[in-house]
């Protein structure tokens, strides 16, 4: 198991902004693909706690991650898993690591109702900039394609300053977007209301 306090800044991009940032930072970087399978109850109990549970598939590696709010950023609980994710698959208590069970029980999430509600696939580029990780994503989920810039940092204040400087190069003002899981569930909700 690995836990870490994730501090990152995000900015949604237009396709042309994505292209400009790509040209400036990522031309000689290899892109890789990963798919997140999002897990929640049908009533979205985790979402109600501003938390997210997913299985990420990258190459042949499967990782289960629980993200919960921390004082700064998010606390992540990461575990290798052998659960093969597929849409509408029930996730039983036996499939969950003990530490994730403990966190979900503190949120009073009904562990008998966990199910994989959907998937989001990201084509990702990563590059170290000023000692931090700059990430350029193109994500596809449901019937949506979106573009996002992320900046993963160790120090919140210094990282925010660096991120704003990067955005200024492209005449962008920092606007905090919903994260991927929030965007996914918002879109899922809109589609299910149709």
N, C-alpha and C positions, 0 to 999 in steps of 0.2 A: 504494500500500500504506500501511496505517497499523498501527503497533504501539502497544500501550499496556499498562500494568500495571494490571489490573483489581483493585480492592479493593472488595469488597462484602460485606454481611452479609445473611443470609437467615433467614426464619422461615416454616415451614409454618403455615397457618391453617385453622381450621374455617370452614365457610360463614358462621356467625354472626359470627365474628371478622372475616372478609372484609367483611361488610356494615357492621359497626361502623366499621372503618377507612375504608371507602368514604364513609360518612356524614360522618365527621370531616374527611377530607382531599380527597376527589376528586369531590364532587357536581357541580362545574361544569367538569370536565375531560373532554375528548373521548377516548373509548377508541379504540385502534387494534388491528389484528390482525396477527400475523406467524406464519409457520410455519417451524420448524427441521427440516431433513432431516438425520438423523444418519448419518455415514459411519464405517465401521470394517471390519475384516476379519471373516470368519465366526468366527474364534477370538478376536475382541475384543482385538487387539493394542494399539490406542490406549487402550482402557479399562484394560488391564494397566499402562500407563504413567501412569495418572491424567490422561490427556489426552483431548481431544475434537475432532473435525473435523465441521463442519456447513456446510450451505448454508442461509442464512436468506432467506426470500422475504417482502418487505414492500412492498406496492403492486406496482409493476413492477420493483423493484430486487432484484437477487440478489447476496448477499455470502457469500463463503466465508471461514470463520474457523477457525483452529486455536488451541486453548487448551491451554497446557502449564503445569505448576506453576512458580511463581516463589518467591523467598525469602519475599515477602509477596504473597498473592493469586495471580493467574494472569497469565501473559504471553499476550497475544492478538495474532495475526497476521491482519489483515483485508484482504480483497481483493474488489473488484467481480469478479463472474464472469458468464459467459454460459452456463454449464452449467445446463440446465433440469432440475431435480431430479424424479425419480420413483422410487417404491419399487422396490427390487431392481436399480436401474440400476448398472452397473459404472462406477467412476470410474477413468479411465486416468491414467497419469503425465502425458500431454499436457494433461490438463484442470487440472493443479495448478500453481499459481505456484511459481517456483524456490525461494523462501524456505520454503514449506511442504514441498516435496520434501526440502530440506536437513534440516529438523527431523525429518521422518519417517524419513529414512535414518539419522539419529543414534540413533533409537529402534529401528532395524532392523525397521521395519514393512515387510511385503511389499507394495510398491506395485501389484503385479499382482492383489491380492486385495481391493482396496477396493471397497465396495459400499454403496449407500444402504439402510440396514436398517430405517428407519422415520421417522415424522414426528410432531411435536408442535406443536400450534397453541395460541398464547397470545393471549388478549384482555388488553391491557395499558393501564394508566393510569400516567402519570408526573407528578410535581410536585416542584419545588425546595423543599426544607425545610432551613433552616440552612446554605445554600450547598452542599448535597449533593442527590442525586437519589433521591427516594422513589418506589418502583415497586410497584404492586399488580397481581398477575397471577392470571388464571384460565386454567389450561392443560388441554387435552384431548389424550390420547394413548392408543392402544390402547383399552381399555374403562374408562379412569380419567379423572376430573376432579379436579384439585386446585387449592389456593389458596395463594398465597405472597406475602410481603412482602419486598422487597429494598431495600437502602439502599446506593447507590454513592457512595464517598467517595474523597478524596485522601489523607487522613491516617488511618491505621489506629486509633490510640489515641483520638483525638478522635471519629472516626466511630463507633467501638464504643460510646462513652459516650452519644452522641446517639441511637444506635439503641436502646440499652437504655432510655433515657428515653422514647422513643416507645412501646416495648412496655409499659412500666410503666403508661402511661395506660390500657391495655386489660387490665391485670392479667395480663400474659404474662411468662414468664421465657424468656430467650433460649436456644433449643435449636438447635444447628447441624444443618440437614437435609442430606440428599444434594442435589446440584444437579439440575437438570432432566434432563441427559443420564444421570446415574446412576440417577435414578428411572425414566426411560424404559427403560434396559437391564435394570434389576432386574425391572421388570414384564414385559418381553419374555422374559426368562429363565424367569420363573414360568409364563408362558403356554406356552412351548415345552416345558416339563417335564410339562405336563398330558397 
